[in-house]
């Protein structure tokens, strides 16, 4: 029995050491490892590779940007400690001195020039620097860069918040294997990627910004929100991201856990194929918009998390029009518009969705609600990759999708999904309105805040009237952290600053 007890005790002690975590809020002393649970594994750790939200979250720990986006969407210094515009198309950046990459290489202006050119050639990062004149952009000296733009761009600084800076020497020497050993100047150094399970980092003790109080960071991939909630409650992880609505109430009641919430940059919408019948008919799109009870859908599916959308932008986005009057359910109005659209007896349509439970739940409610105006909805559900291919190829009538205005600026939130001729991955609705195009061109080209705001306000009004989407839901960012820790803030963009986590005791 003594031998068995000894073996059990040893096993328990081993698990405790490997987990790196104690019971939440237990008053434990500082630890060397912070463990964070997120929902999905990143596609790539290359700074200019896939920019899905999971990859970007980890890019943000490894790399730095030239400027940073604050919670109120204002721009703060990053690797560029100051900057000024010489004219509407010439931006001078003054790079911090003494900054080093994780491999010891010194950061200088040549790395910035290389980063801009590399990002320009990437299908994932080109949007950040597409307005840069590569031939005229140059290094003035080791710590000064002059960026020349092809045309004025009021959103350029906010876009630079997504340009992660790389070391030219490291990337060149590593070649295709660079993703396996990424090097940046950020607060955490990459150590090892255990595919399907976790990624391990160590603290960059020479970081120019806030140096983490702990020595190591581990990112665990736990798909189910309920499992992440259980892990944060038990102390299996120190923080958990993307907590679902059903798990929030329980965590908020746990004194050992602190919930962190903020209105995010993302939204969920029901889109129409505006380029094909039957939804190339504006009156029909408006009829569907009036027929749906968005409040009921959001309450049922998201359980009060986030908010009902009035237009294409979340209220957290700079340039959001607070005066928009969206579509409230009005069955009589919907029937009237349906008749004017040429369908007095209703019609049959197909709603294409991915097979996630959230989308299935929304589709079922849409199906039931549209019966009230004699519209029959056939739901076509499939796994996500196949679904996205159909959307990009235009093989749909109506669909459910999400969009995130990553930059926090109305330019990205309106130009990409609504400007005529934008790629199918962004303008999924195939929407086109020449007046909207003119307004978005004006907002993009001007550096005057009032001019930009006026343009974006008017553009949103026209887009809402055209109803290329049913503007459904504004996303909320949710995270939970052990109550013996503080400093983690919920980021509207989903890019968390883990280096800010501190111990209370």
C-alpha positions in Angstrom: 0.0 0.0 0.0 2.9 2.4 0.8 4.3 1.7 -2.6 1.0 2.4 -4.3 0.6 5.6 -2.3 4.1 6.7 -3.3 3.4 6.1 -7.0 0.1 8.0 -6.9 1.7 10.9 -5.0 4.5 11.0 -7.6 2.0 11.1 -10.4 0.0 13.9 -8.9 3.2 16.0 -8.3 4.3 15.3 -11.9 0.9 16.5 -13.4 1.1 19.6 -11.2 4.5 20.5 -12.5 3.6 19.8 -16.1 0.5 21.9 -16.0 2.3 25.0 -14.7 -0.9 26.1 -13.0 -2.5 26.1 -9.6 -6.1 26.5 -8.6 -7.4 29.9 -9.8 -7.3 32.6 -7.1 -5.5 30.3 -4.6 -3.1 33.1 -3.6 -0.2 31.2 -5.1 3.2 33.0 -5.5 4.5 34.0 -8.8 5.0 31.3 -11.4 7.4 31.0 -14.2 4.8 29.9 -16.8 1.5 31.4 -17.8 -0.8 29.1 -19.8 -3.5 30.6 -22.1 -6.2 28.5 -23.8 -7.5 29.6 -27.2 -10.0 27.9 -29.5 -7.9 27.0 -32.6 -4.4 26.4 -33.8 -2.9 29.1 -36.0 -2.4 28.4 -39.7 1.1 30.0 -39.7 3.6 31.9 -37.6 5.0 33.7 -40.6 4.4 37.4 -40.0 3.2 37.8 -43.6 1.5 34.5 -43.9 -2.2 33.6 -43.3 -3.8 36.4 -41.3 -6.7 34.4 -39.8 -7.5 35.5 -36.2 -5.7 32.6 -34.6 -2.5 33.3 -36.5 -2.7 37.0 -35.9 -3.1 36.5 -32.2 0.3 34.7 -32.0 2.0 37.0 -34.5 1.2 39.7 -32.0 3.3 38.0 -29.3 6.3 37.3 -31.5 6.5 40.5 -33.6 6.1 44.2 -33.2 4.5 46.7 -35.5 5.7 50.2 -36.4 2.7 51.8 -34.6 0.2 50.3 -32.2 -3.6 50.6 -32.0 -4.9 51.7 -28.6 -8.3 50.6 -27.2 -9.9 53.9 -28.3 -8.5 53.3 -31.9 -6.0 56.1 -31.6 -2.4 55.4 -32.8 0.5 55.0 -30.3 4.2 54.5 -30.9 5.5 51.0 -31.6 8.9 50.4 -33.2 8.5 53.9 -34.6 8.7 56.1 -31.5 7.5 59.1 -33.5 6.4 60.1 -37.1 5.3 63.0 -39.2 3.8 63.6 -42.6 5.9 65.9 -44.7 3.0 66.1 -47.1 -0.1 64.1 -47.9 1.9 61.3 -49.4 5.2 61.3 -47.5 5.5 59.7 -44.1 8.7 59.8 -42.1 9.2 57.2 -39.3 11.8 57.5 -36.6 12.7 54.0 -35.5 13.6 53.2 -31.9 17.3 52.8 -31.2 18.7 49.7 -29.4 15.9 47.3 -30.4 17.1 43.8 -31.0 15.5 40.8 -32.7 15.2 37.6 -30.7 18.4 36.2 -32.3 20.4 39.2 -31.2 20.4 41.0 -34.6 19.9 44.8 -34.3 16.8 46.3 -35.8 17.5 49.1 -38.3 15.8 50.9 -41.2 16.8 48.3 -43.8 14.6 45.7 -42.0 11.7 48.1 -42.2 12.2 48.5 -46.0 12.6 44.7 -46.4 9.4 44.1 -44.3 7.3 46.5 -46.5 8.5 44.9 -49.7 7.9 41.4 -48.4 4.4 42.3 -47.2 3.7 43.9 -50.5 4.4 40.6 -52.2 2.2 38.6 -49.9 -1.5 37.9 -50.8 -2.2 38.1 -47.0 -0.5 41.3 -46.2 -0.6 43.3 -49.4 -3.6 45.3 -48.3 -1.6 46.9 -45.6 1.0 48.4 -47.9 -0.7 48.4 -51.3 -0.6 52.2 -51.5 3.2 52.4 -50.9 5.4 53.5 -53.7 8.2 50.8 -53.3 10.6 52.6 -55.6 10.5 55.9 -53.7 10.3 54.4 -50.2 13.8 54.5 -48.6 16.0 54.4 -45.5 17.3 57.9 -44.8 19.7 56.6 -42.2 19.8 53.6 -39.8 16.9 54.8 -37.7 14.8 56.8 -40.2 12.5 55.6 -42.9 10.7 57.7 -45.5 7.5 56.0 -46.9 6.2 57.4 -50.1 2.5 56.7 -50.9 1.1 56.5 -54.4 -1.8 58.6 -53.2 -3.1 60.2 -49.9 -4.5 57.6 -47.5 -6.3 58.6 -44.3 -6.3 55.0 -43.1 -2.6 54.2 -43.6 -1.4 54.6 -40.0 -4.2 52.3 -38.8 -3.1 49.7 -41.5 0.5 49.9 -40.2 -0.8 48.6 -36.9 -0.9 45.2 -38.7 2.5 45.3 -40.4 4.7 42.9 -38.4 8.4 43.6 -38.7 10.8 40.8 -39.6 14.6 40.5 -39.7 15.8 40.4 -43.3 18.9 38.3 -42.5 16.9 35.6 -40.6 14.1 35.3 -43.2 16.5 35.2 -46.1 18.7 32.5 -44.6 15.8 30.4 -43.4 13.9 30.4 -46.7 10.9 28.2 -46.7 11.6 26.9 -43.2 11.2 30.4 -41.6 7.7 29.6 -40.3 9.2 26.8 -38.2 11.5 29.2 -36.3 10.0 32.7 -36.5 12.0 35.6 -35.2 10.7 39.0 -34.2 11.3 41.8 -31.7 8.1 41.1 -29.6 7.7 40.3 -26.0 7.9 36.5 -26.5 10.4 34.3 -28.3 9.2 31.2 -30.1 10.4 27.9 -28.6 8.4 24.9 -29.9 5.2 24.1 -31.7 3.6 20.9 -30.6 1.1 20.4 -33.5 -2.4 19.9 -32.4 -1.8 20.7 -28.8 0.2 23.9 -27.9 2.9 26.4 -28.7 5.6 27.3 -26.2 7.3 30.7 -25.9 9.9 32.2 -23.5 10.0 35.8 -22.4 12.1 38.3 -24.3 14.0 39.8 -21.3 15.5 42.5 -23.6 12.1 43.7 -24.8 11.9 47.4 -25.4 8.3 47.6 -24.1 6.6 45.9 -21.1 8.8 42.9 -20.1 6.6 40.1 -18.8 6.8 39.2 -15.1 6.9 35.5 -16.0 9.5 33.5 -17.9 7.4 31.4 -20.2 4.1 31.5 -22.1 2.2 28.4 -23.3 -0.7 28.7 -25.8 -3.0 25.7 -25.6 -5.5 24.8 -28.3 -8.8 23.7 -26.8 -11.7 23.7 -29.4 -14.7 23.6 -27.1 -15.6 26.7 -25.1 -17.0 24.5 -22.3 -13.7 22.7 -22.0 -11.8 26.0 -21.9 -14.2 27.1 -19.1 -13.6 23.9 -17.2 -9.8 24.4 -17.5 -10.0 28.0 -16.2 -12.2 27.0 -13.3 -9.9 24.1 -12.3 -6.7 26.1 -12.7 -5.6 24.0 -15.6 -5.0 27.3 -17.5 -4.4 30.8 -16.3 -6.5 32.5 -19.0 -9.0 31.4 -21.6 -10.1 33.3 -24.7 -13.3 33.3 -26.7 -15.7 32.2 -24.0 -19.1 31.3 -25.4 -22.3 32.8 -24.1 -23.4 29.6 -22.4 -20.3 29.5 -20.2 -20.1 33.1 -19.2 -22.7 33.1 -16.4 -21.0 30.2 -14.6 -17.6 31.9 -14.8 -18.9 35.2 -13.7 -20.3 33.5 -10.5 -16.9 31.9 -9.8 -14.9 34.2 -7.3 -11.7 32.6 -8.5 -12.2 33.8 -12.1 -12.5 37.3 -13.6 -14.4 37.7 -16.9 -13.1 40.3 -19.3 -15.5 41.6 -22.0 -15.6 44.3 -24.7 -17.5 45.0 -27.9 -15.4 43.6 -30.7 -14.6 44.7 -34.3 -16.4 41.7 -35.8 -20.0 41.0 -36.9 -22.2 38.3 -38.3 -24.5 38.9 -41.2 -26.9 37.2 -43.6 -25.7 38.0 -47.1 -27.4 38.0 -50.5 -25.9 37.4 -53.9 -26.6 40.8 -55.4 -25.3 39.8 -58.8 -27.8 37.1 -59.5 -31.6 36.5 -59.4 -33.5 36.7 -57.2 -31.4 38.9 -54.9 -30.3 41.3 -57.6 -33.6 42.8 -56.6 -33.2 45.5 -53.9 -36.9 45.3 -52.9 -36.6 41.6 -52.2 -33.5 42.1 -50.1 -35.4 44.8 -48.1 -38.4 42.5 -47.7 -36.3 39.8 -46.2 -34.6 42.3 -43.9 -37.9 43.6 -42.6 -39.3 40.0 -42.1 -36.5 38.9 -39.7 -36.7 39.4 -36.0 -33.0 40.1 -35.4 -33.4 40.8 -31.6 -34.9 37.3 -31.2 -32.1 35.6 -33.2 -29.3 37.4 -31.2 -30.9 36.6 -27.9 -31.5 33.0 -28.7 -28.2 32.3 -30.4 -25.8 34.6 -28.4 -27.7 34.7 -25.1 -27.3 38.5 -24.7 -23.6 38.6 -25.6 -22.8 41.3 -28.1 -25.5 43.5 -29.7 -28.0 43.6 -32.6 -26.4 45.3 -35.6 -28.0 48.4 -37.3 -25.5 48.6 -40.1 -22.3 47.1 -41.6 -19.9 48.4 -38.8 -19.7 47.6 -35.1 -20.1 50.6 -32.8 -16.5 50.0 -31.7 -15.2 51.0 -35.2 -13.9 54.5 -35.9 -16.3 56.0 -38.4 -19.4 54.1 -37.2 -22.6 56.0 -37.9 -24.6 56.1 -34.7 -27.6 57.7 -36.5 -28.4 54.6 -38.6 -31.9 53.3 -38.5 -31.7 49.7 -39.4 -34.5 47.2 -40.2 -36.9 46.4 -37.3 -39.2 43.5 -37.9 -42.3 44.6 -39.7 -44.2 41.8 -41.3 -46.7 44.0 -43.2 -44.0 46.1 -44.6 -42.1 43.0 -45.6 -45.2 41.6 -47.5 -45.7 44.9 -49.2 -42.1 45.0 -50.5 -42.3 41.3 -51.5 -45.3 42.1 -53.7 -43.6 45.1 -55.2 -40.5 43.0 -55.9 -42.7 40.7 -58.0 -43.4 37.9 -55.5 -46.9 38.5 -54.2 -47.3 34.8 -53.4 -43.9 34.4 -51.9 -41.0 32.3 -53.3 -38.5 29.5 -52.5 -34.9 30.3 -51.8 -31.7 28.5 -50.7 -29.7 29.5 -47.6 -26.1 28.2 -47.7 -24.2 27.8 -44.4 -21.2 26.2 -42.8 -22.1 23.4 -40.4 -21.1 25.2 -37.2 -23.8 25.0 -34.5 -24.1 28.8 -34.4 -24.9 29.0 -38.1 -27.3 26.0 -38.0 -29.2 27.7 -35.1 -29.4 31.0 -37.0 -30.6 29.2 -40.2 -33.4 27.4 -38.4 -34.7 30.7 -37.0 -34.5 32.4 -40.4 -36.4 29.4 -41.9 -39.2 29.7 -39.4 -39.5 33.5 -39.4 -39.6 33.8 -43.2 -42.6 31.4 -43.3 -44.6 34.4 -42.1 -44.2 36.1 -45.5 -44.6 32.8 -47.4 -40.9 32.5 -48.2 -39.7 28.9 -48.1 -36.1 28.5 -47.1 -34.1 25.4 -48.0 -30.9 25.2 -45.9 -27.8 23.9 -47.5 -25.2 23.0 -44.8 -21.6 21.8 -45.4 -18.2 21.8 -43.7 -16.4 25.2 -43.6 -13.8 24.8 -46.3 -16.3 23.6 -48.9 -18.7 26.3 -47.8 -16.1 29.1 -48.3 -15.3 27.8 -51.7 -18.9 28.1 -52.7 -19.1 31.6 -51.4 -15.9 32.7 -53.3 -17.2 31.0 -56.5 -20.6 32.7 -56.2 -22.5 29.5 -56.0 -25.2 30.7 -53.6 -28.3 32.8 -53.2 -28.2 33.7 -49.5 -25.6 32.9 -46.9 -24.4 33.5 -43.3 -20.9 34.8 -42.7 -18.8 37.1 -40.5 -16.6 40.0 -41.1 -14.0 41.7 -38.9 -12.8 45.3 -39.4 -9.4 44.4 -38.2 -7.9 47.9 -38.4 -10.7 49.5 -36.3 -11.1 52.0 -39.1 -14.2 52.3 -41.3 -12.0 52.2 -44.5 -11.3 48.5 -44.1 -14.8 47.7 -42.8 -16.5 49.3 -45.8 -14.1 49.3 -48.7 -13.2 45.6 -48.8 -16.8 44.2 -48.5 -18.7 46.9 -50.4 -16.5 48.5 -53.0 -17.3 47.4 -56.6 -15.0 44.7 -57.9 -13.2 43.9 -54.6 -12.1 40.2 -54.4 -14.7 37.6 -53.8 -13.3 36.7 -50.4 -14.2 40.2 -49.2 -17.1 41.5 -51.3 -18.8 38.2 -50.9 -22.2 39.8 -51.7 -21.0 41.0 -55.1 -22.4 44.4 -54.1 -22.0 47.4 -56.4 -23.1 51.0 -56.0 -21.2 53.8 -57.8 -22.2 56.4 -55.3 -20.9 54.3 -52.5 -17.7 53.8 -54.4 -17.2 57.6 -54.7 -17.7 58.1 -51.0 -15.3 55.3 -50.1 -12.7 56.7 -52.5 -13.1 60.1 -50.8 -12.8 58.7 -47.3 -9.8 56.7 -48.3 -7.9 59.5 -50.0 -8.5 62.3 -47.5 -6.4 62.9 -44.4 -9.0 65.2 -42.9 -11.1 63.6 -40.1 -14.3 65.5 -40.9 -14.2 64.7 -44.6 -13.6 61.0 -43.9 -16.4 60.8 -41.3 -18.9 62.6 -43.6 -18.1 60.2 -46.4 -18.3 57.1 -44.3 -21.6 58.2 -42.6 -23.2 58.7 -46.0 -21.8 55.5 -47.4 -23.3 53.5 -44.5 -26.7 55.1 -45.0 -26.7 54.1 -48.7 -25.5 50.5 -47.9 -28.2 50.0 -45.3 -30.8 51.2 -47.8 -29.5 48.8 -50.4 -29.6 45.9 -47.9 -26.8 43.7 -49.5 -26.7 42.1 -46.0 -29.1 41.6 -43.2 -27.1 43.4 -40.6 -27.5 40.9 -37.7 -25.0 40.9 -34.9 -22.0 42.8 -33.4 -19.5 40.5 -31.8 -18.2 40.7 -28.3 -14.7 39.7 -27.3 -14.7 37.5 -24.1 -11.9 36.2 -22.0 -11.5 34.8 -18.5 -8.4 35.1 -16.3 -7.6 33.6 -12.9 -8.4 36.2 -10.2 -4.8 36.1 -8.8 -3.7 37.7 -12.1 -4.5 41.2 -13.5 -3.5 43.4 -16.5 -5.1 41.4 -19.3 -7.5 43.6 -21.3 -10.2 42.4 -23.7 -9.1 43.6 -27.1 -11.8 44.5 -29.7 -9.4 43.3 -32.4 -8.8 40.0 -30.6 -5.1 40.8 -30.4 -4.3 40.4 -26.7 -1.2 41.8 -24.9 -0.1 38.9 -22.8 3.0 40.7 -21.7 0.7 42.9 -19.6 -0.4 40.1 -17.3 0.8 40.7 -13.7 0.5 38.8 -10.4 -1.6 40.3 -7.7 0.3 38.6 -4.9 
